Amino acid sequence: MPSLKAIRKRITSVKNTRKITRAMKLVSTAKLRRAQDALIAARPYSSAISRVVSELSAVAGADAHPLFEERQLTKAGIVVMTSDRGQAGAFNANVVKAVERYAANELSAAEQVSLRIIGRKGNQYFSRRRTTITSFDAAPTGANALELARETANRIIDDFTTGKVDRVFVVYNEFKSAMTQVTRVRQLLPVVPEASEAKELVKSSDKPVEAGDFLYEPSKQVLLDRLVPLYVQILLYRAALESITAFFAAQMTAMEAATKNAGEMISRLTLSYNRARQAAITKELLEIIGGAEALKG
């Protein structure tokens, strides 16, 4: 059995750890609230531009813009969104596992899969393995998420238009609730607009809906050249906000569990300490009684 001094030292250490985890939980809770507000504010804009691009693509056709071009899969690119820090449960592990699983299964036909990594944890993992890493950036924050999304969108659009990749995907954790985060894999390029009322109209119509059914101002090409890259940028921005919010939620949950576990460990150590102390007292009493009996003898 450990000595009383060792148990006391262990109890003090666990109490200090519990103070840290409790403080981190409070910080994560406050940051989660701000990140969630930013995510909720961005969702209507993201949904609106998705609807606009879907309706335009339904009437303009797949050949209306280079980013709509479907190619045979030879080279694929994945944007991996992780965090810079750990202490968030399986937050980062879920992303890297999803990337490996998707590359091994859905992208098995590709000759090359390259990664653009956002977040130090993802870079630390994949840099130790046989992986082609095209670029690395620190994890997004509320202050730089939009700028990071813009830069990443410009990079992957350049990769796609120059033929360096045939498809581009993004893998990130989507925020569902404070207790639930879901790992998502979404195709960015070529642009696959979401189903919309315009597409349903095209499918159900007896005659094809032509581009002339819409009036483009200033022109169809100028409009698509502006909206389609912006659509890719907004998808990345939405993914960054989802990842930020999901990270704080995962960290809050992990720190809450760590605080609870620390409390339970302190209770067990306190019980062990009391038992060891009682055993030491009993031993001393037996020694005193034995000495007194020896003197009588």
N, C-alpha and C positions, 0 to 999 in steps of 0.2 A: 504494500500500500504506500502511495506517495506520502512524503512528510507533510506536516501541517504548513510549513513555510512554502513548500512547492504548491500546495493547493491554494493558499492565500494569494500567492503570486499569479496563479492561473485565474482565479476569480477576478482579481484586479484587471488583468489583461482583457478578459472577456467583457467586463463592464466598460472599459474604455472603447472596445470595439463596438459595443452596443450604442454608445454615445455617437460614434461616427456614423453608423448605419442609420440611426434615427435622424441625425442631421441631414444626411444625404437624401433620405426619404422626403423630408420636408422641402428641401431645395428642389428635388425632382417634381414634387407635386405642384409647386409654384410655377416652375418652368413648363410643366405639362399644360397648365391652364392657359398660359400665354400662347404656346404652340398650337393648342387646339383652337383657340380663337382665330389665329392666322389661317389655319387649315380650313375652318368653316367659312371664313371670308373669301378664300380663293376658290372654293368649290363651285359657286354659281358661275364665275367667269370661265372656269375650265369646262363646265358643262355646256355653256353657251357657245364657245368657240368650237367644241366638238360637234355640236349640232349644226353649226354653220358650215364647217368643212364637210360633214356628212352629206348635207343637202347639195352643196356645190359639186361634190364628186359624183353624186347620183345623176346629175344632169350633164356635167361636163365630160365625163368619161375617164377611163383609167389612163388614157394617153394625154390628158390635159396638162399634166405636170410631171417632171422627171422623178419626183419623190413618190409617185404612184406606181412606178415601173416594177413589175414583178419579174424576177430573174431566177435562173436555176441556182440552187444553193450550192456554192462552192466555198465561200469565205463568209464567216459570220462574226459579228461583234456583239459583245455584251457589256452594258454599263452596269457595274456592280455598286450598289449603295449600302455601305456599312457605316459604323460609327468610328470615332477616334478613340473612344474609351470603352472599357468593358464594364463589369459589375452590373450587367443588365440581363442576366440569365442567358437564354439561348438566342438572344437577338441577332448577334453576328453569325453564330453557328448555323442558324436556319438559312441565312442568305447564301453563305458559301456552299452549304450542302445542296441548296436549290440550283445554284450555278453549275456545280459538278454533275448533278443528276440531269439537268436539262442539256448540258453539253454532251453527255454520254448517251442520251436517249434521243431526244428530238433533233439534235444537231449532229447525230452520228454520221450523217452523209456528208457533212462539211469537211473539206480538207484541212481547214485552219479555223480555229476559234480564238479570237483575240479579245482582251479585256481592257476596258477603261474603268479603272477602279476609283471610287470615291469613298474615302474613309480609311484610316490607318489600319484598322483591324483586318479589313479585307486584303490590304496590300501586304501586311505581315504574313498572312496565310498563303496567298498565292505566290509571293516572291520566293518561297521555299520550295516551290513545286515547278514542274516543267510546264509553265504557262507563259503565253505571249502577252505581256502587259504593255499596252500601247501608251497609256498615260496614268498618272496618279494625282489625285487632288485630296485635300483634307475634307473631312465630312462637312456637309452643309450646316449652316447656322441660320437663325432667323434673319440675320443682317445680310448674309451673302448668298442666300439660296437662289434668288432670282438671277444674280450675276453668274453664279456657277452654272445654273441651268442654261443660260444664254451661251456661255462659252462651250459647254459640253454639246449643246445642240449644233453649234457651228462646226465643231470638230466631226461629229458623226455624219452630218450632212455632207461635209467635204469628203469624208471617207466613202460615202455611198455614191456620190456623183462622180468621183474619180475612179470608181471600180475597185477600191481597196476592200470593200465588204459588199456582200449581196443582201444581207439582212442585219438589222440591229435590234437588240432586245434590251430591256432594262429589268433588273431584278432588285426588289426592295421589299421592305416590310410595310404593309398597309395597316393603318390604325383603324381598329374597329371599336374598341372600348379600352378602358384603363386596364382591363384584365386580358384582353384579347388582341393579338397582332397576327396578321396573316401574310405570309410571304407570297408576293405576286411576281409573275413573269409576264411582261407585256411587250408586244412588238412595236417598235418605234418606226422603223423603216424596212421596206416601203410602207408608206402610210396606209393603214387599214382603217378607214373611218368607221365609227360605230353605226349600228343600225339606226335608221331614222325614218320619219314619216315620208320623207322624200323618196327613199329607197323603196319603201313599201308601195308608194304611188307608182314608181317606175315598173315594179314587178306586176302590179295588178292592172296596169293600163293596157288597153288593146293595141295602142300604137306607141312607138318609142317616144320618150320625152326627149326632145332635142334641146341643145344649148340655147336655141332661140327663144325658148319659153321663158328665159330669165333675161333681164336687162342688166348688163354688167357696167359698172361705172367705177373707174375710167375705162377698164377693159377686162375681159376674162383673165388674160394672162397676167396682167399687173395685179389683179386681185388675188389670184392663186399664188403668184410669186411672193406676195406679202403674207397671206394667211397660212399657207401650208407650213413654211418654216416656223412661223409663230406657233402653230399648232403643236409641232414637235417640241418647241421650247416650253410651252405650257404643260405638256405631258411630263417633261422632266422636272419642271418646277413643282407640279402637283406631287410627283414621286418624292422629291426632296422634302416637301412639307410633311408628307405622310411618314417618311422615315424619321424625321426629327421628332414628330409627335409620338410615334411608336416607340422610339428609343427612351424618351422620358417616362412613358407609361411602363415599359419593361423594367427600367431602372427603379421606378417607384415600387413596383411589385416585388422586385428582387430584394430591395432594401427593407421592405416591410417583412418579408419572409426571413431575412437575415436577422433583423431585430427580434423577431419572435423566437427564432432558434437560439439567439444569444441569451434571451431571458430564460428559456428552458435549460440551457447549459449551466447558467448561473445557479438555478435551483438544484440541479443535480450535483454540482460542485459544492454548494453549501451543505447539502445533505452528507456528502462524502467527508467534508471538513468536520461537521459535527460528530459523525461516527468516529473519525480518526481521533478527534479531541477527547471523546468519551472513552475510547480505547486507551488513550494515553493516561487519562485520569485513573481509569480502572487499574492499569498496570502499576502506577505509582502507589495507589492504595494497597494493592496486593504486596508490593515490596515493603511498604511500611508495616503492614500486618505481619509479614513474614519475619522482618527484623525484630519486631516486638516479641513475637513468639520465640525467636531464637534467644533473646535476652532472658526470657523467663526460664528457658530450658535448662 
